[in-house]
Amino acid sequence: MIFDAKATLGEGPVWHPRYQWLSWVDIEEGKLHIHDPAGGVNRSWDIGGKIGAAVPRRSGGFVLATDSGLQAFDPDSAIRETLANPEKHIPDNRFNDGKCDAWGRFWVGTMSMKKKPQSGALYVLDRDHSIRSVLERVTTSNGLDWSPDRSTMYYIDTPTMQVKAFDFDLVSGTIGHGRVAIQFPEGVGRPDGMTVDADGMLWIAHWDGGRVSRWNPADATLLEELLVPADRVTSCTFGGPKLDTLYITTARYGLDTVSLSRQPCAGGLFATSPGVCGLPAHEYAG
């Protein structure tokens, strides 16, 4: 563990190549965190409300996915500006996990805070700040990423216990035919956040599974597992100067006193060197 954050619901790690630091969020506490591994410095901002993801913006600052829409955020001034709020008519929904594609669009999904099935959707925030829905009837929109050649988008709606693979057109920002790439096995938790390495393999966080697993999406082969001393592993991403460090977020959310005594590191930020490299994160271009 590199930072004992005791986050209620740590999520959304993103490595920033421009600054060589890692950002991540605590959804339930409404906090944006930045970890500087070189200096060991950890900074945070209280956003207010729930924040499902934060992605870097090419013009500076972040775009936040919150329970009140998508917002531009300048950490220096703490000024926020709403860019889009497509579900303002659904007050029980909030934005959850999200990531930018290589064209600079922000792909981000929603979910019901009251656990209402199939009440969310996956959206794309284009560079002109227009927003469109690309998948409907989503329950818990979670991990997503793209193959190294950018021809495939991988996506997790957690309760389905599946990783779906969609044909992807980078220029138009559209998805086509979808298929099940991985059927998650029973007894190892549920699939949550996800990242793709430079070899095109998927790294998936196991909520209630205490691990991160690596899969070959071409044949659904489980390649390896990394155990984490926290049951509720939420997401992972590659970072560091050579993109060879795997950063892992975890949660304390919903754990009782007995469970927390067994896993005091729950809610911490972890890092390991798995022997492979990742791909650089993309910034929102709008």
N, C-alpha and C positions, 0 to 999 in steps of 0.2 A: 504494500500500500504506500502510495506516495503522498497522499493527503487525507487525513482523517476528518473528512468534511461532516460526517454524520448527517448526510443529506437525507431528507425525507423521501424524495423521489428523484435521485440523480438521473440525468438523461442527456441525450443529444451532444456527445463530444465531437468537436470539430478542430482539426489542426490547421493553424493559420500559417502557411509557408512564408508569407510576407513579414510576419512579426516573430515567427518561431515560438508561438505559444498556443496553448490549448484553451478553447472555450467550452463550457458545458452549462447545463441548467439544472436547477432544482425546481421541478414542476410545481409541487405543492406549496413550497415556500415562496414562489415567485421571484427567484433569484437567478441572475446571470453571473457565472463565475469565469474567471480567467486564471489559469495556472501557467506560470512561467518556469519551466523546468530548469533553465539555466541559472536563474537566481533564487529558485525555490520560493518565489513570491506568489501569493494567492490573493486576488482582488475579487470583490463581488459588488453587485448593484441590486438593490431591492426594486423590482419592476412593479410589484403590486399585481394582484390577480394571479392566475396560473399561466405559466409559460412552457409550452411544449417543446420548442426548438428555437435556436438562434443561429442564423447563418451570416457569414461575413458579407458586407456590401462593398462592391468594387469602388464606389465613391467615398467609402469610409463608414465606419460604424457597423451596425447589424440590421438585419430584418428579423423581427421577433414574431413567433407564432403563439398567440395568446388566447385567452378565453374571451377577448373582445376584438378579435380580428388580427390581421397582419399589420405590423407597425415598424416603421423605420425608427432606429434608436441610435442617438449619438451619445456614447458613454462619457464624453468630456463635458457636455452641457446637460446631460440627462433629459434632453428634449426628445419626445416621441411624436411621430406623425402617422396617422392611420393611412395605409395604402389600399387596403381592401378588407371588407367584412361581409363575405357572402352568406353567412349564417346568422346574421343579427336577428333574424326572425325566429331563431331556434335558441333561446337563452340557455338551455340545458346542455348545449354542445360546446366543445372547445377544440382548438387546434392541438394536435399532438406532434408526432415526429415529422421531420422534413429535411430535404437536401436539395442542393442546386445541381442542375445538369451542366454539361460542358458549354452550353450556349448561354448560360447565365440566368436560366429560369429557376424559380423556386417551386419545387414539388412538395406539397404538404397536405396532410390529411386531418380529418376531424373525427371526434368520437363523442358519445353521450357521457356526461358526468353522472348520469343516473343509470348507466349500464343498459340502456335501451338498445336491443339488437338492431343492426343494419340501419342505424339512423345517421351515420356519418358518410363522408365522401372523400375522395382524393381530388385535390385541386392543383392547378398550375397557375402561379403568378408570373405572367409574362414580363418582359423587360419594359413594356410601356405601362405597367401597373394594372393592366386588364387581367381579369381572373376568370378561369373556366374550370368546370368540373370534368374530370376524365373517367372517374369510376364512382358509381352510386352504390347504395345499400352496403356500405362498409360498417363494420362494428367497432373495431379498434385499429385504426390506421397506424401502422408502426414502421419498421425498418424498410428502407428502399435504397437502391444503388444501381449502378450500371456496369455492364461488362467493359473490359478495357477497350474493345473496339467500338463501344457505344451503340451496338446494334440491338442490345437486349436490356430491358429494365427489369430488375427483380423487386418484388414487393410482398410485404407481409401484412395481412389482416389477422391479428393474433389468434382469435378464437377459431379460425379455420384450421389451425395447426399446419398451415402450408406456406411454402414460398412459391409464389407465382412468377413466371417468366413471361414477359410481353415483348413482342417485336417492337423496336423503338426507332423512330425517325428523328434524328437530332435536328435537322434543319426545320422541320415543321413543328417539332415538339409534340408529336402524337404517338400513341401506342396502338398496336394492332393486335394480332392473334395472341391470346393468352393460354398458358398451359401450366400444369403443376410441375415445378422443377424438383421440389423436395416435399415429401409428406413427413412431417415431424413425428417421431416415435412417441408413444405413450411412456409416462414414467420418468421423463427427464425435464419436466417443466414445459413452458410454452415459449414459442419464438417471439422475440422482442426486437431490439435494434439490430442492425446488420451493416457490414461493410464488405467491400470486395478488395482482394489483394491484387498485386500486379500480375499474378498468374491466372486471374479470373476465378479464383476460388472464393466462396462465401464464408464469412465469419459471422456467426449468429449468437447473440446473447440469449441465455435461457432464464426467463423469469420463473422463479421457484425451482430452478435446476442447478444453481450454483456452479455454472460453467459457461465457457464460450466454446463453440464447436466450429470446425472448418469442414466445408463440404465441397464436393465437385458437382456443380449444377448440371453438368452434361449427363451424368448417370446416377445422380443422387447418392453418391458414395460418401460416407462419413470418413474423413481423413484423419482427424485428431480432435482431442478435447483438452482444454485447459481448465483446470479446476480453480474456482475462486472462493475465498473464505467468506462468502455471503450468498444466501440463497437467491435473493432477488437481483439477478444480474440484468441490467437494462439495455446497455448498448456498448459499442466498441468502435474504435477508429484507429488508423495508423497515423503516427506522427514522428517527430524528431527530425533532425537534419537529413537523415537518409530514409525517412519514412519506414524505419524498421522497428519502431516501438509500437506495441499495441496498447492503447489506453482503454480502460474499461470503467464504466460507471455502474453504480449499484444503488440499492434503495433500502430504507428501513420501513417504508410504508406498509401498514397493516400487520407488522410483527408485534407479538405480545412480549411481555417482560422475559418470559422463559426463553423465547426464540432469540431475543436480543442478547441475553446473557451467554448464549451458545455461539453467537456470531457478533462479537463486539466491533468488528470491522465493517459491518453492514452500513451502507451509505457512504463508504469511502471511495476514493479515486485510486485505481490500480494501474500499474504499467508492467509490461513484460516484453521480452524479446523473443518472438516465436520462430525466428530464423527465416522469415520471408518479409517482403516489403509491400507497402500499400501504394495507393495512388493519391495524388494531391487533391484536396478538396477544391471545389469551384465556388466562386463568389457570385452573389446576385448582381446582375449587370444593370439593373434599373435604378 
